Amino acid sequence: MTPVQFNSRPDLTRSGVGIVKASTWDAGTPERQREAVEAVRAAWGGRPWPHPGLLSYTVHTGEDGRTLFHYSQWSGEDAYQEFARSGRDARNAEIDAAVPGIERLGPQTFEHYRSGPLGISTREPGCVVVVDVEFAGPDPARQRGWVDAVFEALGSEPEPSPGGIAAHFHVGTAGDRVLNYAEWETAQDHIDALASGGGGVGTLTPQWERVQNYPGMTGGGVHRYTPALSLTAGL
């Protein structure tokens, strides 16, 4: 049986990842949020690694004091479906027994598309910013075009954000959504970047204006999280 290994962060650009599952849990209060993290730790740490197709499983706590963001890397959809049939319910039942009434939203399915530096820092992230962008109807080319436009805008920055570490962009398999998993040194670094006057983390360049007014973009959201635990199969 393969044991569970606890890590400080997932490898966002590791090879062999076919899909990513992202979901949000709402525990309701800061106390229940903390209890939910410990329940996940116990439910997963007390069992062998559930499936060779699960490459990593990561949980972050929302700064709202109630949500948890779940990010898992899989070799493919078949591996996830096998886990859902045979391994997920026992873990969730143990978590629900410890923290009853958790509301689960998702998961949604993504493919990793592009990663790159977000600023000038190479330190361990103390904050993860999840940017969710929605588009009007499925259009895989539009998803990728928007991400490419973001990288052009990042390249146009005269002064990169000092606390930015890396941005990892994922495109939804349904064709109408992009998720950016952005790593920052601290939440305050991200707050300061938003206050730069460009309507986002960048300065007001033509490239950023194009990103913000991209055709077909209908909405989205920005949420800050603190890394809580990240699991992989042990040796």
N, C-alpha and C positions, 0 to 999 in steps of 0.2 A: 504494500500500500504506500502511495506517495504522500508524504507529509505536507503540511501547509507551511510556507515560509512568509514571514512578515517583513515588509520592505518600507522604505521611507517614501517612495513614489513609484508610479508605473513607468515603464519605458515606452514612451508615446510613439516612438518610431521603430520599434522592434520588428523584425522580419516575421513573416508567417501569419500576420493578422489579416483575416479576410473581412471581418465585420466588427463593429463596435456597438454595444448596447448601452444606451444612456437612459436613466430613469431618475425620478425624484420621489422621495418619501416625505410625507408630512407627519411629524411626530406630535406637533401641537404646542409644545413648550420647551424651554431650554433644558429642563431636567429630563424630560422624556427623550429629547434629542440625544443627550449624553447617554442615557440608558439604552437607547437603540443602537448606538455605536458599540457599546460593550456587549450587547446581545448578539450583534453581528460577529464580533470578535470571538465570542464563546461558541456560537453555532458553527462557525467555519473552522476555528482553531481546534475544536474538539473532534473533528472528523478528518479523514484523509481527503486529499485533493479529489474533487468529484469527477473530473472528466479531462482527458488529455487535450481536448479541443478548447478548453478554457485556458487562456494564456495569462490573464491577470484579472483581478477584481479589486476595485478601489472605491473607497467611500470618503466623501468630504462632508463637513458640517456647514450649513448655511449661516451667514451672519445675521439672518433674521431670527435665529434662536429656535427654529422649529423644523427646518427642512434638512434632508440629506441627499446629496447628489451621488448617484452610483454610476460608475464607468467600468465596463468590462470588455476585454478584448477576446475575440474568439477566432478560431481557425476558419469557421464558416457557419452559416445558418443551421446546417444539419447538426453540428455539435451543440449549438444552443438548444435546439429542439429536443435532442436526446437528454440533455441536462434538465430541461424543463419537465420532461416526462418522468425522470427517475431520481433526480437529486435535489430539486429546488424546494419541493413541498416540505420535506423534513426540516430543512434549515429555516424556512419561513415560519413553520409551526412553532419551532423553539423560540424564534425571535418574537412572534406574536404572543406567546405565553408569557414572555418577560415584559413586553410592552404592548398591551392590547390596544387595538384601534388605530394602528398606523394606516394612513391613507397612501396607497401606492399609485403613482402616475407614470404611465409608460409600461414597458420600455419602448424606445424608438431605436431604429436601426440605421447605422451610418457606416460609411467607408472612409478611412483616413485618406486625405487627398494631398495636403501640403503642410510642411512644418518649416519654421524659420525663426531667426532671432527677433525678439520683440523690442529689445532695447540693448543696453550695453552690459547688463549683469549676467554672470554665469553662476550665481549662488543658488542654493537650494530654495525652492519656492515656499514661502510662508502663506501665500494666498493663491487660489485658483479662481480665475474669472471665467465664467461660462457665458458665452455670447450665443444666443439662439436667434437665427435670422430666418424669416418665413417669406416665401414667394408665392405668387398667384399661379398655382397649378404646376404640375410636374414639367421640368425642363432641365435635364442634367447638364446641358451645355451652359445654361444660365447660371446654375449653381457654381460651376467651376470658373465661369467668367467673372463672377463677383469676387470669388476668392483671389483670382489672379489680379483683379483690380486692387484688392487690399494690399497685396504684396508690392504692387507698383507704388501705392501710397506710402507704405512703410519705407520703401527705398527712396522716396522723395523727402523724407523727414530731415530737416536741417539739424535738429537736435533730438536724437532718439531718447525715449523715456529712460531715466537713470535706473528705475526699479524694475523695468521690464526684462523678462528672461527669454521666453519663447512662446510662440503661438502655434497651435496645432489645429488645422482646419479639417473638418469632416463634412462630407456631403451625404445627405439622406438618401437611402436607397429608393424612397418614394419619389425623389426628384424635386421636392418642393421646400427643402430646408437645409440650412448649413449650421453646424455647431463649431464654434471656436473654443477650444480648451486652452486658455491663456495662463501662463505661469508668471507670477510676480513675486518679488521679494516680500512685500507686505501689502496689506489692504490699503494703507495710507499712500503707498506709491501709486496705486491705481487711482485712488481718489484725486491725488495731485495731478495725474495725467489728464483726467477728465476735466479738470479745472483750467486746462491750458488755453481754452478759448476756441478750440477747433470743432466743437460739437461732438467730440469723441476723444480718443486717446492721442490723436494727432493734431498738428497745427492745421490752420485753414489753408491748405494747398488745393490746387485744382484737382489733384488726384484724389484727395479725401472728399472733396465735393462730389466727385463722380461716384465714389463708394456710397455716400450717404443718400444719393438720389438715383441709385441704379434702377433701370427699368424693371418692373415686375416685383420689386420688393414691397411687401405689404405690412411687415411688422417684425416683432421679435422682443427680446428682453436681455438684460444684463444682470447677472447674479454673482456675488462674491461668496467664496467658500474657503474654509480652512482645511488643509489635508488632515485626515483622521487615521486611516489605515489603508494599506495596499498589500494585497496577497498574491503570491504566485505559488506554483508547485515547487516543493523543496527537492533537494537532491537525494 
